[in-house]
């Protein structure tokens, strides 16, 4: 695990707990809107982790590539970033 992603690992373990709770709600045949609220909360938590990982990538990997004066490495990281953002749609 990247040392800067320790917080994200902890947050994802919390999301795993949320997912387990959602599965229990489904097994218990809980009210659909209550299940949907929990699903949205889990999605929001995952999106927050995603943004955090992306910010770390920008602050470290992409920034280092740009400041390294290695034009090929910088272009590679920028292309990679564009592809990641394109997949997010």
HELIX and SHEET records of a PDB file:
HELIX    1   1 UNK A    3  UNK A    5  5                                   3    
HELIX    2   2 UNK A    6  UNK A   27  1                                  22    
HELIX    3   3 UNK A   32  UNK A   57  1                                  26    
HELIX    4   4 UNK A   58  UNK A   62  3                                   5    
HELIX    5   5 UNK A   63  UNK A   67  1                                   5    
HELIX    6   6 UNK A   71  UNK A   87  1                                  17    
END                                                                             
